Amino acid sequence: MNRDPHEDEWDQAQDWERAGGDAEQDEPRLVWTVAEPEAAETDGSTDGPADPDATAAPDRPRRPAAPVKVVVAAGVLLLAAAIWVTAGGDGSRPTTSPPSGTGMPEPSAVPEPGFTELPTEPTESPSPPEPTSAPAASDPAPIAGPPSPATSRSPAAQRPTAPRSPQPSAVRRVTRPGPVAPRAGITVRLVSLATGKSAGVSQGSGADGARITQSGDAAGSAQHWRMVAGPSGCYQLINVRSGKSLDNTDGTSTNGTQMQQWTWYQASANQSWCFRSVGSGRYSIRNMTSGFLLDVRDGGTADGVAVQQWNADPAAPNANQTWLLAPVS
C-alpha cells in the first residue's frame, strides 16, 4: 500500500515536537506549514485528455510544524560553541596576575574542565659551589665606615684655602771650627791671612831639606802639623806626612830664606817657633834662632809660592806674616 507523502511529513513534525522536550506551553510557537500541492493548471495546451482515473486528494486540516524553540536552542548552542572556541577552546586560557605592589595574592591556576593537569616533577635547586680555599683570617675585608664630615660636605660649604707661598728649602749650614790657640798635642793647619792657603811640605816629600810652600789642598796631610811643646814656651811643628820638623835652613838670619823640613831634634832652636797673638785668633810666628817672622813671599796666592822668613815686629805683622791655626779633626 502506497503511503501518502503528506503523512510522512506529519510524522516527521511530530518527531521534532517530541525532541523539543518539555517546552513551556505558554510561549508562542511558530509552526511550519506544509503547502498542499496545487492542482495542475490546465491551460488547454495539453497534448491529450487528462487521466480519467486521477482524483483530487481530499482536503486535510493543516497541522502545526515543529516548534521554533528547538531551532533557537540549537542556534544558541552553536553560538556558545563558537564563543568558547574563540576565547580559547583549545584548553589554554591566558592568565592575568595582579600588578606588583598591591599585596594581593596571585590566583591559583584552575584547570579547565575536560583537561587533566599532569603533575610536574620537582626540580632540584643547584647546590652552591664549594669554596676552593677559606679566606685568611688575618686579612679581614675592609669595612666601609661613615663618611667623615670633611668629605660629606657639599662643595659649596667648603671654604677655599688661600694658596701658600712655597717654603724655602732647608739650607744645611756646615760650620767649621774657628781658629784655635796654640797648645801641645793638637794638629793644625797654618793658614795665611793674605792668601787663605796652608803652609806645607812641597810635593809631600819625606826627605830632609824639602822646601816649604803654600798649597790649597787643605785635606793633604803634608799641610798638617802636630804641635809639640818646646823650650821657653815655644812649640815645635812636626809634619804629619813626613814626621819631620819645620826648620830654619842652616839657622840663617837672612831675609827671604825659604824654610825647609828636617829630622826632628827636640829642643832645637832652629826648629822652635814662638806664637804671639795679634787678636781675633790670629798669630805671628817667630823663629827662636833668627827672630824673624814666618812669611809668604810677596803675598803670592798661587800654589807653590815659597814660605820664607822676614824680619818684622811680631806685635805688628802684615797680612803676609799673619796666620790662623785651623784645627784638623
Protein Blocks (a to p, Z undefined) as FASTA:
>chain_A
ZZdfklmmmmmmmmmmmmnopadfkbccdddddddddddddehlafbdcdfkbccddddd
ddddddfklmmmmmmmmmmmmmmmmnopnopacdddddehklpacddddddehiacdddd
ddddddddddfbdcdfklccdddddddfklmpcfklpccddddddddddddddddddddd
ddehiacddddfklopacddehhiabehiacdddfblkbmklpccddddeehiacdddfk
lopacddehhiabehiacddddddehiaklgccdddebjhiacdddfklopacddehhia
behiacddddddfklccfklgccddddZZ
